[in-house]
Amino acid sequence: MLWPQGMCHISHSKCSIAEPLPILHKQYQEGNINIAGIISQIYLLYMMMDFKKPPSSDLFEDILVITQIYQHILALVFAVKEINTNPQILPNVTLGFQIYFISKWMYHASMELLSSKDRLIPNYNCDIHKYPIAIIGGPDTDICLHVAIVLHIYKFPQLMYGSAPATNKHKQDGFYHQMFPNMDFQYKGILQLLKHFMWTWIGALCMNNDNGEKFVQNVVPMFSKSGICFDFIERFPLISYSTDILTMVKEGMKMYSIVMNSTVNSVLIQGEIDIMIVLRMLPAMSKYEEIPLEGNSKIWIMTAQMDFTSLPFQRWEDLDFLHGALSFAVHSREALGFREFLQMRKPNFIQEDGFIGIFWKEAFGCVFSDSIVDKKHNSMVENQPICSGEEKLETLPTSVFEMDMTGHSYSIYNAVYILAHAIRVVHSTTFKYRARIGKLKLIDFLKLHPWKLNEIVRSISFNNTKGETLSFNQNGELDTGFDVINWITFPNKSFLKVKVGGIGSMTSQEDMVMIHEEAIIWPIRFNQVRPSSLCNNYCSLGYAKTKIEGKPFCCYDCLHCPKGKISNLIDMDDCFTCPEDQYPNKDQNSCLPKRLTFLTYEESLGTILAICSLLSSFIVLLVLGVFIKYQDTPIVRANNRNLTYILLISLLLSFLCALMFIGKPHKVMCLLRQSTFGIIFSVAVSCMLAKTTIVILAFIATKPNSIVRKWVGKRLGISIVFFCSFIQIILCTVWLFTFPPFPDFNVHLMEKEIILECNEGSFIMFYCVLGFMGLLALVSFTLAFFARKLPDTFNEAKFITFSMLIFCSVWLSFVPSYLTTRGKHMVTVEIFSIITSSGGLLICIFFPKCYIMILRPELNNKQSLKQRKN
């Protein structure tokens, strides 16, 4: 309740409750045990006043009353009352307490705890009932730290609520117990909260002390690693009574200007319980800085160490800036009967409470008619109403006093129960000593063995009255979780804290923050839509982030994804390629399935090629029929009739071979089509080579005394065809047994299509087959070219030259066309080459002869042959 600059001695002023409350006095056999009390900090009205000695008994003349802290005292009283009226917890034992409010003389007050009344003699206390066996302290960091430095020597437990100080790990931590969970655990929860709402661009306000420095050094880097950027990290003005007040105001104005001019919408506040007093000055600062809070409100994210406190002159200040704020709070539940306990407290009936009168006057804005202090300042209070003592606490706005138990009060409530259960365990152990050393009182045992109680406190685990398990971890931190609180303010200066989520305890596996977003009330300017807190707008689909030089990584530009890549989520760090069976859409924000494609008979191109193949085959059959009909005529007999038939059959098969390249590829078709094509064409070209060779040898054989005469005949032509074809068969056999072709899905060749094709298995073997066929054609063309002018009536060398020229041209152009064509058109090129080259042979070799046999039969006889020869 009260926070003075100086120190309120337990024996020097009214702000101490040196004796246990009378309603708690039940004289049991073991007597009273004093658990010390709450150690707290207070402010004085004249903050520039420099005390040279402890304040006098007139301290309240200069006190600024913080009414919200009074609940902390009542939580202590309520817990002690519950325990002392419940004989099942501590039979034959009465708990008592003393309350200290200290700030400037913290070491002095710590030593006073261990001294006799009115005599500051350290380590000398003859009043055993006033000798403390434990300390419940807080909520200020400095108080916890300085008290721990002195009292750890005496080895009794120190249970602190509020911010954890930076203690000496080796000497003090063993006797120091924190009623809050680990602060790092809380910051991890805040980090998860920010990530849940995708607030990556935030500001931070921290304390100007060791905890604030720890926040900057440890927490800020942790947030940055998780993608959170800070636009600013400002420290609250240092509240000190030796600091120039104008300097503090100047620093506060500067901080306000930075916060309100920032583009961030969420601000993280690392603070303690008194920081709310500084925040409540924001409305006043807005008037001087001419930066209105309305329309520029922020979402404050406050740590659990903070709570609502205010000075009297702030009572009527606006609370709208807190509307929609989020805060963490130690997980708590309403203690049964606490509200009724508060309602029963009246200044007229509880005279032993030295705080209630001060609280009552400040809370209700009235004066007591018999108050000595009020009479001294009669001119100041003459217009104030008289306190009846029957005013009701529940009528006060929550900004003055909360009827629901706060997180800090709940921590104090639990701390008392922890000590009570620990004392119970110690009480049971004293019976071991009674048999040996006689009757030993519990208080004597605790005074002689204070570390025993401390060990039990560190290891204790029990369920409190709310059914929650209370225990400390190995570091002396309470193993509990946090609640996420949403602040809702009202025009009557009241507010409501609504639980909208939480985070489990440190030992639980479910440490993710659970948020009921639909229950959150956001600041008015966001129109109940989840606000964003970003350095810039999200990169939309199809775009990726790119760093802006000289700015934090949360500030970036958005670049369109390069060709072939997509981004299907907002604010992606980089674009990515689609799976192999998909391709990017036009906007490059999603992947579409590729079409499975191959050359089919149903499509127009496949139909045309199939018709050409069948029509060409039909023509070959007609030609073959003509040659069979006129097989005994001189023109057929003169050009090696057997080779002619083999050539026509190979051309027929080559035209039909083109059909093997149309339709869905399967395993057998892939194995056969290239090798079949290679062998058939090798036979055809071999026939051309054999015809050319026979023409040349026949001319040479007509010369007198020629030894070549015996080589000219039917066997020569068949031998050439067989030998050349056999080599091609060997190549194809090796190909099929080593690297056989197989059906394959080519997902890389086309952007939007998956090509179902026959993988050649080995392109080396494929080009070996083509190369051998080309070699035969080249040799045949060369021989025919030199033999084209030999004197003979039915000399085929000229026609072979033209046919081989067409054949070589087609297949020479096939190779680059095949390599540069994509998809099913590769098959089209090969079919076209097969039909064209076969057609060239058919036209050049057989059409002139068919012309003579059908249209000019008079030329197809020996007489005409002789006349033409002459």
Secondary structure, DSSP 8 states (H G I E B T S, - for coil): -B--SS-B-TTTSTT---S--GGG----TT-EEE---EEE---BSSTT---SS---TTGGGGB-B-GGGHHHHHHHHHHHHHHHT-TTTSTT-EEE---EE-STTHHHHHHHTTS-TT---TT----GGG-BS-EEE-S-HHHHHHHHHHHGGGT--EEE-SS-----TTTTGGGEEESS--HHHHHHHHHHHHHHHT--EEEEEE-SSHHHHHIIIIIHHHHHHTT-EEEEEEE-----TTS-HHHHHHHHHHHHHHHHHSS-SEEEE---TTHHHHHTTHHHHHHHHT--STT---EEEE-TT------GGGTTS--GGGTT-EEEEE-----TTHHHHHHT--TTT-TT-TTHHHHHHHHHT-B-TT-HHHHHTHHHHTTS-B--S---GGGS-TTT--SS--HHHHHHHHHHHHHHHHHHHHHHHTHHHHHHHS---HHHHHHH-HHHHHHHHHH-EEE-TTS-EEEB-TTSBB---EEEEEEEE-TTS-EEEEEEEEE--TTSS--S-EE-GGG----GGGTTS-----SS----TTEEEEE-TTS-TT-EEEEE--TTEE--STTBSS-EE--TTEEE-TTSSSEEE-EEE---SSSHHHHHHHHHHHHHHHHHHHHHHHHHHTTTSHHHHTT-HHHHHHHHHHHHHHHHHGGGGSS---HHHHHHHHHHHHHHHHHHHHHHHHHHHHHHHHHHHTSTT-GGGGG-SHHHHHHHHHHHHHHHHHHHHHHHHHS--EEEEESSSSSSEEEEEEE-S-HHHHHHHHHHHHHHHHHHHHHHHHTTTS--TT--HHHHHHHHHHHHHHHHHHHHHHHH--TTHHHHHHHHHHHHHHHHHIIIIIHHHHIIIII-GGGSSHHHHHHHH-
